[in-house]
Amino acid sequence: MEQTMIKVTINGETREYPKMTPYSEIVKDYEGETEYPVILVTENGKLRELHKKLRHDCTLGFITTKDSAGRKTYRRSAIFILLKAINVVIHYSLVNGLYFTMKGSATLDQKLLDQVKVRMRELVDQKIPIYKRSVSTDDAISMFHRHHMYDKEKLFRYRRVSRVNIYSLENFEDYFYGFM
């Protein structure tokens, strides 16, 4: 059976890729050609996460950590890994800092910070993918309840949109506004 090939133009150069190739695979072909890591792509000008798949002929651009959208995406992903690594509740961010509280009786000291850094590095080194799924708002409310995220449960009871993007890293799930 013949595979459908899709034409992709990047920086004026056109290449062909099999339909349904993840953008992450295309980005690998251009490794080393960008000064900063590629975090997202633009498909015909629209932002796309790297796990999304090629469906039609298009022009792709690269969004790196040097770009505002790339930095924000990187930051959200790092926060997600922090949440997986340690049992904390992030209340809000201020400038470039986060205000959070820890659950349990751990003491916030250099030893704990070093342990968290090691755990976050382990998660990154395992290259565990962050998955995204769209669920109904009612299902999200139930999920937040199951995970004891009662503030989010209450918040989403007033949400008018019928679908919610939920991100997961292994068995850890949460909602983030914006790309990961």
N, C-alpha and C positions, 0 to 999 in steps of 0.2 A: 504494500500500500504506500502510495507516494505521500510524502509529508508536505503540507502547505508551507511555503517560505514567505516571509514577511520582509519588506524592504525597510531598513532603518537608516536614517541619515543622522550622523553625528559630526559636528564641526565640518560640514560640507562634504563629508565622505559617506557614501552609501554602501552598506553591507546587507547581506541577507541572513536571517536567522529563522529557525523553525518556529511556526506559530506556537504560542504558549510557553516560550522561553521566558523564565523569570528575568526581570531587569537586572537582578544581582549577577546573573551569568554574563550579561552583556557588559556590565561595568567591569568585570574581571578582565575582559579583552582590552581594556583601556587603563589597567593598573599602571601606576607610575607616570601617567600622562597628566595627572592633576597634582598640584602642589599639596593639596589637603585631601583627606579621605572623602569619597563620595558617599553621601548619606541618603539622598533622594535623587530622583530624576524628574525632568519635566517631559511630558509626552505632549507634543504639539502645544506647549505652553502651560499645560496643567500638571501640578505636582502629583507625583505618584511615589508610593513606597516601593522599596526594592523587591519585596516579595510578590508584587503584582506581576502579571504575565502579559507578554506581547500578544496582541490580538489583531492588529491591522497595521498597514504601512504608516510610518510616522517619522517625525523628527524628534530626537531625544537630546536633552541637555542635561548636564550634571550639576547637582547642587551639592556643595561641599561644606565642611565645617567652617569655612571662611564666610559663607553666605549666612544671612540672618536666619532664614528658614532651616538651614542645616544645623546651625548652632542650637536653635530651639529644639529641633528634633533630637539632637545628640543629648541635650540636657534632660529632656523628658525620659529618654531611654536610660540615662545614668540614674535618674531618680527611681525609675522602675526597678532597676537592678538593686539599688539601695534598699528599697522596700522589700524585695525578695531576700536580701542578705540579712536584714535585722528587723526586728519587730518594732516599728515606729509608726506614728501617725503624723503625717505632715499637715500642719494647720494652714500655713500660707507661706508665700515667698515674699521677700522684701529685697529689692535691688538684686544682688546676686546671691543672697543667702536664703536659707530655708529655716522656718520656725517649726520644730517638731518636738513631740514628746515620745519617750520610749515606754514601752510596756514592760512590766516586770521590775526586778530589783537591781538591774545592772547599774553600775556607776559609770557615768560618762567621763572617761579619763583616756590618757594616751594609749594605754593597753587595749581598751575597747576599740578605739579608733583604728589602731593597727590591725586588730582582728577583723573589723568590718572591711577594711581595705583589702586584706588578704582574701576574705570571702567574696567580695565583689570581683576581684581579679580572677579567682577560680571560676566564677560564673561566666565571665567574659571569655576566658581561655577555653572553656568547654564549647564555645560557639553555639550555645543553645538558642535556637531561633525564638524570636518574639512573634507570637501568632496573633492575628486580629480576626475577630468574628463579629458579625452584626447580629444582635439579638433584639427581641421586642423589649420595650421599656418595662413591661410587667415582668419579663424574665430577668432583666437586670435588677429590678427591685428585689426579687426573690433571691438572686445571687448575692446581693449586698447584705441581705438579712442573714443568709447562711454563713457568710464570711465575717459576721459581726461588724459590718461597716454601716452602722445605724445612721450616721449623718448623711451618707450617700443615699441610703434607702429613703430617708425623709425627703432629701433634695429631689430625687428622681420621681417622687410621687407627684410633683408639680411640673414635671417636664412635659412639654406639649408635643415633642417629636416622638414618633412611634418606634423608632429604632435607635439603638445605642451600640457604639463600637466598644467591644471589650477586648483588652489585650491580655495575653497569658504568656507566662514564662514557666515552663514545666507545670506544676500544680498551683501556681500563684496567678491570680486574676485581678484585674483592676480596670478602672475607666480612666482614660486620659483624653483631654481635649487637644487634638492635634496629632500629627503623624509621629510614628515611632520608627 
